[in-house]
Amino acid sequence: MASKPQKSLETFSNPYTDRDYHIHMEIPEFTCLCPKTGQPDFATLILDYIPDKKCIELKSLKLYVWSYRNEGVFHEAVTNKILDDLVAILKPRYLRLMARFYVRGGIFTNVTVEHRKKGWEPKSLIFIEKSMCQSNTRE
């Protein structure tokens, strides 16, 4: 096998450091083990961040996420650990990670954690009023 799980994350230089822009990722194949039963827990990770000087390299993120497959860890702990590792390497302006765990014992669990760079404030959104669609077809 050419690839194997790893805890190291890689980055590349943000090509547009002068601008705030939003990067959204969905990672639907996250797996870890329940520390009480050893049974697998499955989740979709939803990662949103505004980079500063660095962006995450996707293959390294995939291998990093894969590294949790055989680890017994509580949902709250693993979500916070992943956030801490991403913040440590990226030092982003903003980062939010949501872990949406699938049902176990009739309970869905969502854990959301955030980081804001000290002093960073988001720019206000510009609301553009929806205009009437001009089309040559009927709706």
Protein Blocks (a to p, Z undefined) as FASTA:
>chain_A
ZZdcdfbdcddddfblmbccddddddfkbccddfklopacddddddddddfkbccdfklm
mmmmmmmmmpccdfklmmmmmmmmmmmmnopabdcdddddddeehiacddddddddehia
cdddddddddddddfbdZZ
